[in-house]
Amino acid sequence: AVIGRAGAMAAAMVTAGGSDFSDLREIKKQLLSVAERSRERGLQHSGKWAAELAFALEPLPLSELPPPPVLTEEDARDLDAYTLAKSYFDLKEYDRAAYFLQGCKSQKAYFLYMYSRYLSGEKKKDDETVDSLGPLEKGQVKNEALRELRVELSKKHKAQELDGFGLYLYGVVLRKLDLVKEAIDVFVEAAHALPLHWGAWLELCNLITDKEMLKFLSLPDTWMKEFFLAHIYTELQLIEEALQKYQSLIDAGFSKSTYIISQIAVAYHNIRDIDKALSIFNELRKQDPYRIENMDTFSNLLYVRSMKPELSYLAHNLCEIDKYRVETCCVIGNYYSLRSQHEKAALYFQRALKLNPRYLGAWTLMGHEYMEMKNTSAAIQAYRHAIEVNKRDYRAWYGLGQTYEILKMPFYCLYYYRRAHQLRPNDSRMLVALGECYEKLNQLVEAKKCYWRAYAVGDVEKMALVKLAKLHEQLNESEQAAQCYIKYIQDIYSCGEVVEHLEVSTAFRYLAQYYFKCKLWDEASACAQKCCAFNDTREEGKALLRQILQLRNQGETSSTDVAAPFFLPASLSASNTPTRRVSPLNLSSVTP
């Protein structure tokens, strides 16, 4: 009876119950079971992920707890060697563990044997990388064990002797050898063989570069696929879709899952909805106060908002929990960066990379610090490392664009900004940077398109219209320039942050002169009066007002034959003449 029950359990583990969340008890059983199986094989992160998710569901009564896995003849034969080797493995003595597992035939012991050899190679590689963290080019240090592992695992694979965990390890080896296409196929196979193993799904996430690729994958129809899709959508910056998926997972019964809450916070961080992301992170810290994962993302948000006391508290808090974690080092680095102690900040990002040379965030942040210190060659090196770790990191591409901009190399600059823009098509900062690049290369039509698009997608820094207006000025397209300036003023007034914007005075100055040329004295004097409110345009404003007064006294009437293309918003102008609309901006006389 026990064997029959275990067989049914194994079958359930493989099918993972379709993508239906109706039976949460069954899902909890599967999660507890796979958490245990992952831990037996030394796959700590997958085990932790399953355990965290299981914890978010209601506890099971004793009668429904999953049974212990059934031992085969081979398992019994390898038990002593496995038990000894696993204790060495847990102490990170990988070579020693592998030595005692030689010749083991059972699936579990064989996996641990191969995995120990793989980790031993990785550890040696990392130790060598740390010793020479400077200008290390890709591929100088290799994991020596990979080729042998690939040969042995491919034989087993051909003979169809690998289980879901074995396929996962084979995929990792292929990916490390840069055999991406083969790796993807093997990870898909691993997901079919063992849908509940999160590690295989996560590896797939790292290899998929766009939505098209996703369409061509034949993934198992299981509830795990929903978690995978939500994760990949976040990675591919398809944030709307990701948030919808996470919301449906919360509705399905995972509302207590700290994993999902943290992923939603990261998603809001990616679309720069800073307030929302901050409030979710604060909530997460209440639920899981000793959590270190994702705290570097939280510190990025605090940094952007210049919240020094909060960032200082977070840094001290994480330091007390575990000061030798990459995330902790990144948070402390951000703290020093916010205090403009850039050398110290770079030191902490370096420390993070000594702990984990493949930690993406630290490479990018270190690049930013080197930029602040005007060390462009080191910045380029750091950003390139970030891209090697993850080609989808738009911040690294953008950073490279900025460094080449400083070096006055606009063609290089253009290439990197384009890559950043491809990854973030609706981010106005990338578009403005691209526009500036085209302007330097004298490709003004392209520059105009970029600025217009930046305005259309929602300009974060409110600079696109000013840059567009200045371009029109350069090209003597005075009507379009005036139109851009008017729209810009309307935008700024509707935000209610007039004083902070230096360019407002520029806009009023241009409009005053433009209306003056058109002989529209009312509008010209309204704008000239606005100029008087700003230090840099005060004198010009006064001079223009005197000229208008003089011309009016001489009996010059306001021009009626030159139809004004548009007017200032009603609150800024006395005139409410109907507007004539000129492309490219369709302006209506909106009251801010």
Salt bridges, closest charged atoms under 4 A:
GLU26 OE1 - LYS29 NZ 3.96
GLU36 OE1 - ARG39 NH2 3.06
GLU40 OE1 - ARG41 NH1 3.75
GLU40 OE1 - LYS108 NZ 3.64
GLU58 OE2 - LYS256 NZ 3.69
GLU64 OE2 - ARG25 NH1 2.65
ASP90 OD1 - LYS86 NZ 2.72
GLU93 OE1 - ARG96 NH1 2.69
ASP95 OD2 - LYS124 NZ 3.10
GLU122 OE1 - LYS176 NZ 3.20
GLU122 OE1 - ARG358 NH1 3.66
ASP126 OD1 - ARG358 NH1 3.21
GLU148 OE1 - ARG117 NH2 3.39
GLU152 OE2 - ARG117 NH2 2.93
GLU161 OE1 - LYS156 NZ 3.29
GLU189 OE1 - HIS157 NE2 2.92
GLU203 OE1 - ARG175 NE 2.62
GLU212 OE2 - LYS215 NZ 3.10
GLU226 OE1 - LYS245 NZ 2.98
GLU235 OE1 - ARG392 NH2 2.91
GLU241 OE2 - LYS211 NZ 3.33
ASP275 OD1 - ARG305 NH1 2.37
ASP288 OD2 - ARG291 NH1 3.66
GLU293 OE1 - LYS48 NZ 2.80
GLU327 OE1 - ARG325 NE 3.22
GLU369 OE1 - HIS342 ND1 2.73
GLU372 OE1 - HIS342 NE2 3.83
GLU388 OE1 - HIS385 ND1 3.71
ASP393 OD1 - ARG395 NE 3.14
GLU405 OE2 - LYS440 NZ 3.10
ASP427 OD2 - ARG424 NH2 3.23
ASP427 OD2 - ARG429 NH2 2.64
GLU436 OE2 - LYS467 NZ 2.85
GLU446 OE2 - LYS449 NZ 3.54
GLU477 OE1 - LYS448 NZ 3.32
GLU477 OE1 - HIS472 ND1 2.52
GLU479 OE2 - ARG580 NH2 3.14
GLU497 OE1 - HIS501 NE2 3.54
GLU503 OE1 - LYS470 NZ 3.18
ASP522 OD1 - ARG552 NH2 2.27
GLU540 OE1 - ARG509 NE 3.28
